Amino acid sequence: MCRIYPVVAMLIGIVVLASGCIGATSGPDDVAWNLTLAGETESVLTLTELRQMPAVEGYGYSVSTVGIKYGPNRYRGVLLADLVEMVGGVGADDLIYVSAEDGYLWVFDTAQLQGKEFFTFSEELREIPSPPLQVILAYEQDGKPLAYEDGGPLRLVVITETHDVITEGSPWVKWVDRIEVHRK
């Protein structure tokens, strides 16, 4: 009789562990993440709502402040300019604050909002003339939902049409949860 208890306990343990492995998996739309937009008005968007907005795609390739290159990857997301328009747009001297859940903050001016005034580099990290750039709030990388370890579910990315243009990585805000327009 005493030998049955360890076997029963072991079977119960196996069933409990297995039930966690075969349960429902969460897809990208199941991630509980909201984006707050603030300007003349305020709006809160879910990931599902962001994915339903008009999207753009392009290549993003960045270099960290210590020279580590990330990319190139293909990104999909919503133009930062379109998100700012939803809460009243920007004036010529306004600033756009993009912040993350970990407290990181990057401030964009209106020229950067339009993809201008970024430093661009070749793969050898030599400064090159800037091709047309776009700033997007990316939710997809290489055809898959942007993983948390890559800055997802929402990350600010500077994209271009070619895979060989590198931008400085500091504006690539990870884990974006708030975008604010600050009037001057």
For each residue, the residues with C-beta under 8 A, 3 or more apart:
1: 4 5
2: 5
3: 6 7
4: 1 7 8
5: 1 2 8 9
6: 3 9 10
7: 3 4 10 11
8: 4 5 11 12
9: 5 6 12 13
10: 6 7 13 14
11: 7 8 14 15
12: 8 9 15 16
13: 9 10 16 17
14: 10 11 17 18
15: 11 12 18 19
16: 12 13 19 20
17: 13 14 20 21
18: 14 15 21 22
19: 15 16 22 23
20: 16 17 23
21: 17 18
22: 18 19
23: 19 20
24:
25:
26: 30 31
27: 30 145
28: 31 47 139 145 153
29: 47 48 51
30: 26 27
31: 26 28 47 145 153
32:
33: 46 47 153 154 177
34: 44 45 46 177
35: 44 45 46 50 83 137 154 176 177 178 179
36: 42 43 44 177 178 179
37: 42 43 44 45 83 84 86 87 178 179 180
38: 42 87 178 179 180 181
39: 42 84 87 88 89 90 180 181
40: 87 88 181
41: 87 88
42: 36 37 38 39 87
43: 36 37 86 87
44: 34 35 36 37
45: 34 35 37 49 50
46: 33 34 35 49 50
47: 28 29 31 33 50 51 139 153 154
48: 29 51 52
49: 45 46 52 53
50: 35 45 46 47 53 77 78 137 139 154
51: 29 47 48 55 139
52: 48 49
53: 49 50 78 82
54: 78 82
55: 51 76 77 78
56: 76 77 78 79 134 136 159
57: 74 75 76 159
58: 74 75 134 136 159 160 161
59: 71 72 73 74 75 159 160 161 162 163 165
60: 71 72 73 74 75 138 157 158 159 160 167 172
61: 69 70 71 72 73 163 164 165 166 167
62: 69 70 71 158 166 167 168 169 172
63: 67 68 69 70 121 125 166 167 168 169
64: 67 68 69 70 169
65: 168 169 170
66:
67: 63 64 125
68: 63 64
69: 61 62 63 64 123 125 166
70: 61 62 63 64 73 169
71: 59 60 61 62 163 166
72: 59 60 61 163 164
73: 59 60 61 70 141 142
74: 57 58 59 60 141 142 143
75: 57 58 59 60 136 138 140 141 146 157 159
76: 55 56 57 136 138 139 140
77: 50 55 56 136 137 138 139 140 154 157
78: 50 53 54 55 56 82 83 136 137 139
79: 56 82 83 134 135 136 137
80: 83 84 96 98 108 113 135 136 137 156 179
81: 84 85 113 114 135
82: 53 54 78 79 85 86
83: 35 37 78 79 80 86 87 137 179
84: 37 39 80 81 87 89 90 96 113 179 181
85: 81 82 88 89
86: 37 43 82 83
87: 37 38 39 40 41 42 43 83 84 181
88: 39 40 41 85 181
89: 39 84 85 181
90: 39 84 94 96 110 113 181
91: 94 110 183 184
92: 110
93: 110 184
94: 90 91 110 181 182 183 184
95: 107 108 109 181 182 184
96: 80 84 90 107 108 109 110 113 179 180 181 182
97: 105 106 107 178 179 180 181 182
98: 80 105 106 107 108 156 173 176 178 179
99: 103 104 105 106 173 176 177 178 179 180
100: 103 104 105 173 174 175 176 177
101: 175 177
102: 174 175
103: 99 100
104: 99 100 173 174 175
105: 97 98 99 100 173
106: 97 98 99 156 170 171 173
107: 95 96 97 98
108: 80 95 96 98 112 113 135 171
109: 95 96 112 113 117
110: 90 91 92 93 94 96 113 114
111: 114 116 117
112: 108 109 115 116 117 118 135 171
113: 80 81 84 90 96 108 109 110 135
114: 81 110 111
115: 112 118 132 133 134 135 158
116: 111 112 130 133
117: 109 111 112
118: 112 115 130 133 158 167 168 171
119: 127 130 167 168
120: 127 128 129 130 131 133 165 166 167
121: 63 124 125 126 127 128 165 166 167 168
122: 125 126 128 164 165 166
123: 69 164 166
124: 121
125: 63 67 69 121 122 166
126: 121 122
127: 119 120 121
128: 120 121 122 165
129: 120
130: 116 118 119 120 133
131: 120 160 161 162 165
132: 115 160 161
133: 115 116 118 120 130 158 159 160 165 167
134: 56 58 79 115 158 159 160
135: 79 80 81 108 112 113 115 156 157 158 159 171
136: 56 58 75 76 77 78 79 80 156 157 159
137: 35 50 77 78 79 80 83 154 155 156 157 176 179
138: 60 75 76 77 141 146 154 155 156 157
139: 28 47 50 51 76 77 78 145 146 152 153 154
140: 75 76 77 143 144 145 146
141: 73 74 75 138 144 145 146 147 150 152
142: 73 74
143: 74 140
144: 140 141 147
145: 27 28 31 139 140 141 152 153
146: 75 138 139 140 141 150 151 152 153 154 155
147: 141 144 150 152
148: 151 152 153 175
149:
150: 141 146 147 155 174
151: 146 148 155 172 173 174 175
152: 139 141 145 146 147 148 155 174 175
153: 28 31 33 47 139 145 146 148 175
154: 33 35 47 50 77 137 138 139 146 175 176 177
155: 137 138 146 150 151 152 172 173 174 175 176
156: 80 98 106 135 136 137 138 171 172 173 176
157: 60 75 77 135 136 137 138 172
158: 60 62 115 118 133 134 135 167 171 172
159: 56 57 58 59 60 75 133 134 135 136
160: 58 59 60 131 132 133 134 165
161: 58 59 131 132
162: 59 131 165
163: 59 61 71 72
164: 61 72 122 123
165: 59 61 120 121 122 128 131 133 160 162
166: 61 62 63 69 71 120 121 122 123 125
167: 60 61 62 63 118 119 120 121 133 158 171 172
168: 62 63 65 118 119 121 171
169: 62 63 64 65 70 172
170: 65 106
171: 106 108 112 118 135 156 158 167 168
172: 60 62 151 155 156 157 158 167 169
173: 98 99 100 104 105 106 151 155 156 176
174: 100 102 104 150 151 152 155
175: 100 101 102 104 148 151 152 153 154 155
176: 35 98 99 100 137 154 155 156 173 179
177: 33 34 35 36 99 100 101 154
178: 35 36 37 38 97 98 99
179: 35 36 37 38 80 83 84 96 97 98 99 137 176
180: 37 38 39 96 97 99
181: 38 39 40 84 87 88 89 90 94 95 96 97
182: 94 95 96 97
183: 91 94
184: 91 93 94 95
